[in-house]
Amino acid sequence: MILRHTFIPANNQRLAALVGPMEAHLRTIEAATQTTITRRHESFKVEGDKRGAQKAMEVLQALYEMAPRDISPEHVQLMLAGDAPLPEDGDGALRLSTRRSDLRARTPNQSVYLSQIAEHDITFGIGPAGTGKTYLAVACAVDALERNAVQRIVLTRPAVEAGERLGFLPGDLTQKVDPYLRPLYDALYELMGFDRVQKAFERNALEIAPLAFMRGRTLNNAFVILDEAQNTTPEQMKMFLTRIGFGAKAVITGDVSQIDLPKGARSGLLDAKQVLRTVKGIAFTHFDSGDVVRHPLVARIVDAYEVVQAGARAAASPAGTGAALARD
């Protein structure tokens, strides 16, 4: 399919911002939509399959309307995420009170995720890396803290790499688990700023709570985030979910394709999907490669691994084994 469009009236500043330095933005759009984009002055031609060509042209139009403000490579990649064109203001999208004024859902699944967090006390976000499940959970926590909807944010994660035995690591408890919670810290620093994060820790409005040491606690008026939940055991997941107290909200995030538990151990996240699927008041959001908001290659990497893993599952099934024997 070939689509042509001429931006009228022509504006050199807008065109320069649209194409980016050395036409870098055009190359990013081409790679993400599997199209070829050529231009002559203000006239653009997009060649590719119907879906990709239409998506590329929609993004070009949206970028042109944004210009002449600076357009970063990250913004181009975010606009390419999802199946629908994403205007800058996102009509009807939930907006969160954080340091980032442009924070909003970038894909339909992210929009559903934010709505479910707002409407449910316990929400599961399940999907591959780069889909924003952890970042958006932290953003919702910061928003709730800013609105005084909760009194504190509690961050937790299973320390699978250390076997939940952190005593041999140097430093106090916070320093022992810091490496495991680094993605959460990074999101907090971006959404609140370093100084505010440090002050929040000082007044106990932010807390790190290693999953191994949460037994016996009751978390009231808190926004609790369990990250990397695919590496919990069913017993740990049950223990965590029963810590939720009055006025609390919990978000559990994980990627079931990256389970690091010992061979033969069942993931608490997979177990929870099965056990809790009919429990009212608990929401599940499932992300896929179309929700990836990192480098365009990440989505393709996710898809490539999924194809291989699906083939391995098919080969391991009884039907797959029978088919293999028949071919032999």
Secondary structure, 3 states (H helix, E strand, C coil): CEEEEECCCCCHHHHHHHHCHHHHHHHHHHHHHCCEEEEECCEEEEECCHHHHHHHHHHHHHHHHHCCCCCCHHHHHHHHCCCCCCCCCCCCCCCCCCCCCCCCCCCHHHHHHHHHHHHCCEEEEECCCCCCHHHHHHHHHHHHHHCCCCCEEEEECCCHHHCCCCCCCCCCHHHHHHHHHHHHHHHHHHHHCHHHHHHHHHCCCEEECCHHHCCCCCECCEEEEECCHHHCCHHHHHHHHCCECCCCEEEEEECCCCCCCCCCCCCHHHHHHHHCCCCCCEEEEECCHHHCCCCHHHHHHHHHHHHHHHHHHHHHCHHHHHHHHHHC
